Amino acid sequence: MEIGNLTSNLLTDSDWPFFLKIIKTSPEWEETEKSGFNLKKYVALHEKLNGEWRLWRLDGEQIAVTFHVNKSPSNQKPWIGTILVKEERRRQGLGIAIIGKIGEELKSSGEKSLFAGVPEYRYKWIEFLSDAGFEQFKMETSPEGKDYLIMVCPLI
């Protein structure tokens, strides 16, 4: 399926209003991930991971925000941590296309896989990642006692 001109840049201060807007239409993400933190504090917590917060555009229109790391402290592999697509642009293949773009970048730098960790009860997230090419890898329990499905996407 042809998507259009999909581009990204690092998230800047001028992108915060858009980021806040898509969070308001993503209550599951806000509850699970942001969980009460001020957004700037939440983003700052991820700085130690050396990842990239990106704003994505389709033909110039702001459509999504992502966060991924090239080398996770846990296994030195790339992980995608957040993908939020603008509400009126969901279910159009854009999230899968964005993951594909990130995967292409990682593959060109020699990576062979991309990981994601999903709370085991977030079935829609698991279904989305499966549609994007991720497979179940294993289950892990966090120090807080929460179960996560670890998924991996081969970069072929």
Backbone hydrogen bonds in HBPLUS format (Angstrom, degrees):
<---DONOR---> <-ACCEPTOR-->    atom                        ^
c    i                          cat <-CA-CA->   ^        H-A-AA   ^      H-
h    n   atom  resd res      DA  || num        DHA   H-A  angle D-A-AA Bond
n    s   type  num  typ     dist DA aas  dist angle  dist       angle   num
A0059-ASP N   A0005-ASN O   2.82 MM  54  4.98 168.3  1.83 142.1 144.7     1
A0007-THR N   A0057-ARG O   2.92 MM  50  5.30 160.0  1.96 149.4 156.1     2
A0057-ARG N   A0007-THR O   2.80 MM  50  5.30 163.6  1.83 152.1 155.7     3
A0009-ASN N   A0055-LEU O   3.07 MM  46  5.60 147.2  2.18 148.7 158.9     4
A0055-LEU N   A0009-ASN O   2.89 MM  46  5.60 163.4  1.91 169.2 173.0     5
A0011-LEU N   A0053-TRP O   2.81 MM  42  5.46 166.3  1.83 137.3 136.8     6
A0015-ASP N   A0012-THR O   2.90 MM   3  5.37 157.9  1.95 115.8 123.2     7
A0016-TRP N   A0013-ASP O   3.28 MM   3  5.58 165.9  2.30 110.6 114.8     8
A0019-PHE N   A0015-ASP O   3.05 MM   4  6.34 163.2  2.08 155.2 160.5     9
A0020-LEU N   A0016-TRP O   2.85 MM   4  6.05 167.6  1.86 163.4 165.2    10
A0021-LYS N   A0017-PRO O   3.00 MM   4  6.17 150.5  2.09 140.7 149.0    11
A0022-ILE N   A0018-PHE O   3.02 MM   4  6.39 160.2  2.06 158.6 161.7    12
A0023-ILE N   A0019-PHE O   3.05 MM   4  6.28 145.6  2.18 146.1 156.2    13
A0024-LYS N   A0020-LEU O   3.08 MM   4  6.33 154.1  2.15 147.1 152.9    14
A0026-SER N   A0023-ILE O   2.89 MM   3  4.88 160.2  1.93 112.4 114.6    15
A0029-TRP N   A0026-SER O   3.09 MM   3  5.50 118.8  2.49 108.4 122.1    16
A0030-GLU N   A0026-SER O   3.04 MM   4  6.34 167.0  2.05 157.7 161.9    17
A0031-GLU N   A0027-PRO O   2.91 MM   4  6.00 160.9  1.95 145.9 150.7    18
A0032-THR N   A0028-GLU O   2.93 MM   4  5.99 165.3  1.95 147.9 152.5    19
A0033-GLU N   A0029-TRP O   2.72 MM   4  5.42 161.0  1.75 150.0 156.8    20
A0035-SER N   A0030-GLU O   2.73 MM   5  5.87 135.6  1.92 154.4 169.1    21
A0037-PHE N   A0034-LYS O   2.91 MM   3  5.54 168.0  1.92 136.7 137.5    22
A0041-LYS N   A0038-ASN O   3.05 MM   3  5.25 116.3  2.47 101.7 117.3    23
A0042-TYR N   A0038-ASN O   2.85 MM   4  6.13 155.1  1.91 155.5 163.9    24
A0043-VAL N   A0039-LEU O   2.91 MM   4  6.18 166.0  1.93 158.0 160.0    25
A0044-ALA N   A0040-LYS O   2.93 MM   4  6.08 154.6  1.99 141.1 148.9    26
A0045-LEU N   A0041-LYS O   2.95 MM   4  6.21 143.9  2.08 145.4 154.2    27
A0046-HIS N   A0043-VAL O   3.03 MM   3  5.36 140.5  2.19 105.2 116.2    28
A0047-GLU N   A0044-ALA O   3.08 MM   3  5.17 153.3  2.15 104.1 112.3    29
A0049-LEU N   A0046-HIS O   3.00 MM   3  5.48 156.1  2.06 113.4 121.1    30
A0050-ASN N   A0047-GLU O   3.03 MM   3  5.53 167.1  2.05 117.4 121.5    31
A0052-GLU N   A0068-HIS O   2.80 MM  16  5.58 157.2  1.85 160.5 166.4    32
A0068-HIS N   A0052-GLU O   3.19 MM  16  5.58 147.3  2.30 135.0 143.6    33
A0054-ARG N   A0066-THR O   2.83 MM  12  5.23 159.3  1.87 144.1 150.6    34
A0066-THR N   A0054-ARG O   2.94 MM  12  5.23 153.7  2.01 140.0 148.2    35
A0056-TRP N   A0064-ALA O   2.79 MM   8  4.97 169.1  1.80 145.6 145.1    36
A0063-ILE N   A0056-TRP O   2.86 MM   7  5.77 176.2  1.87 152.5 153.1    37
A0064-ALA N   A0056-TRP O   3.41 MM   8  4.97 157.7  2.47 129.0 127.3    38
A0058-LEU N   A0061-GLU O   2.87 MM   3  5.17 151.2  1.96 142.7 147.5    39
A0061-GLU N   A0058-LEU O   2.98 MM   3  5.17 161.2  2.02 120.6 119.3    40
A0086-LYS N   A0063-ILE O   2.71 MM  23  5.16 168.4  1.72 154.7 155.3    41
A0065-VAL N   A0084-LEU O   2.91 MM  19  5.31 148.1  2.01 145.1 155.5    42
A0084-LEU N   A0065-VAL O   2.88 MM  19  5.31 167.9  1.89 161.2 165.4    43
A0067-PHE N   A0082-THR O   2.97 MM  15  4.90 147.6  2.08 132.3 130.7    44
A0081-GLY N   A0067-PHE O   2.82 MM  14  5.44 162.5  1.85 146.6 152.0    45
A0082-THR N   A0067-PHE O   3.26 MM  15  4.90 160.0  2.30 135.1 134.3    46
A0069-VAL N   A0079-TRP O   2.87 MM  10  5.37 157.7  1.92 154.6 162.2    47
A0079-TRP N   A0069-VAL O   3.00 MM  10  5.37 148.0  2.11 138.3 147.9    48
A0072-SER N   A0077-LYS O   2.80 MM   5  5.38 161.2  1.83 134.7 138.4    49
A0076-GLN N   A0072-SER O   2.71 MM   4  4.71 142.7  1.85 147.3 150.4    50
A0115-PHE N   A0078-PRO O   2.86 MM  37  6.15 168.4  1.87 144.4 148.3    51
A0080-ILE N   A0115-PHE O   2.90 MM  35  6.36 154.8  1.96 167.0 169.1    52
A0089-ARG N   A0086-LYS O   2.84 MM   3  5.39 158.9  1.88 122.9 129.9    53
A0090-ARG N   A0087-GLU O   3.26 MM   3  5.47 171.8  2.26 113.1 114.8    54
A0097-ALA N   A0093-GLY O   3.00 MM   4  6.16 152.2  2.08 140.8 149.2    55
A0098-ILE N   A0094-LEU O   2.83 MM   4  6.08 152.5  1.90 151.2 158.6    56
A0099-ILE N   A0095-GLY O   2.99 MM   4  6.26 163.2  2.02 149.0 153.0    57
A0100-GLY N   A0096-ILE O   2.92 MM   4  6.13 150.5  2.00 142.9 151.9    58
A0101-LYS N   A0097-ALA O   2.92 MM   4  6.27 147.5  2.03 144.7 152.8    59
A0102-ILE N   A0098-ILE O   2.97 MM   4  6.31 165.7  1.99 157.8 160.7    60
A0103-GLY N   A0099-ILE O   2.83 MM   4  5.98 159.5  1.87 148.7 155.3    61
A0104-GLU N   A0100-GLY O   2.87 MM   4  6.11 149.5  1.96 144.5 152.3    62
A0105-GLU N   A0101-LYS O   3.08 MM   4  6.40 160.3  2.12 151.3 155.5    63
A0106-LEU N   A0102-ILE O   2.99 MM   4  6.28 163.1  2.02 153.4 158.1    64
A0107-LYS N   A0103-GLY O   2.83 MM   4  5.98 162.0  1.86 151.7 157.0    65
A0108-SER N   A0104-GLU O   2.95 MM   4  6.12 155.7  2.01 147.0 153.3    66
A0109-SER N   A0106-LEU O   3.03 MM   3  5.19 140.1  2.20  99.0 111.0    67
A0111-GLU N   A0106-LEU O   3.00 MM   5  5.35 156.2  2.06 147.0 139.3    68
A0110-GLY N   A0107-LYS O   2.93 MM   3  5.08 160.2  1.97 111.4 114.1    69
A0155-LEU N   A0112-LYS O   2.86 MM  43  5.05 174.6  1.86 128.4 127.3    70
A0114-LEU N   A0153-CYS O   2.95 MM  39  5.10 145.3  2.07 134.6 145.7    71
A0153-CYS N   A0114-LEU O   2.72 MM  39  5.10 154.1  1.79 150.1 159.2    72
A0116-ALA N   A0151-MET O   2.94 MM  35  5.18 143.9  2.07 144.0 144.2    73
A0151-MET N   A0116-ALA O   2.76 MM  35  5.18 173.1  1.76 164.1 166.2    74
A0118-VAL N   A0149-LEU O   2.93 MM  31  5.20 161.6  1.96 142.6 148.6    75
A0149-LEU N   A0118-VAL O   2.74 MM  31  5.20 159.8  1.78 161.5 157.6    76
A0122-ARG N   A0119-PRO O   2.98 MM   3  5.63 172.7  1.99 129.3 131.6    77
A0120-GLU N   A0147-ASP O   3.09 MM  27  5.82 171.2  2.09 137.1 137.6    78
A0125-TRP N   A0122-ARG O   3.09 MM   3  5.46 123.1  2.42 105.8 119.5    79
A0126-ILE N   A0122-ARG O   3.11 MM   4  6.47 157.2  2.16 151.9 158.8    80
A0127-GLU N   A0123-TYR O   2.86 MM   4  6.10 158.4  1.91 151.2 157.3    81
A0128-PHE N   A0124-LYS O   2.91 MM   4  6.09 158.0  1.96 144.1 149.9    82
A0129-LEU N   A0125-TRP O   2.94 MM   4  6.21 168.4  1.96 153.3 155.8    83
A0130-SER N   A0126-ILE O   2.89 MM   4  6.08 152.4  1.97 146.2 154.5    84
A0131-ASP N   A0127-GLU O   2.92 MM   4  6.19 156.2  1.97 148.6 154.8    85
A0132-ALA N   A0128-PHE O   3.01 MM   4  6.33 134.0  2.23 141.0 154.3    86
A0134-PHE N   A0129-LEU O   2.90 MM   5  5.36 160.7  1.94 151.3 145.2    87
A0133-GLY N   A0130-SER O   3.03 MM   3  5.21 162.2  2.06 109.2 113.3    88
A0135-GLU N   A0152-VAL O   2.75 MM  17  5.35 154.1  1.81 138.5 144.8    89
A0152-VAL N   A0135-GLU O   2.88 MM  17  5.35 154.5  1.94 148.0 155.6    90
A0137-PHE N   A0150-ILE O   2.77 MM  13  5.46 150.8  1.86 162.8 157.5    91
A0138-LYS N   A0150-ILE O   3.24 MM  12  5.24 155.0  2.30 131.8 137.5    92
A0150-ILE N   A0138-LYS O   2.72 MM  12  5.24 171.0  1.73 171.9 172.0    93
A0140-GLU N   A0148-TYR O   2.89 MM   8  5.26 156.2  1.94 151.3 158.8    94
A0148-TYR N   A0140-GLU O   2.74 MM   8  5.26 161.9  1.78 164.1 168.8    95
A0142-SER N   A0146-LYS O   2.76 MM   4  5.21 164.2  1.78 150.6 152.9    96
A0145-GLY N   A0142-SER O   2.83 MM   3  5.16 163.1  1.86 116.2 120.6    97
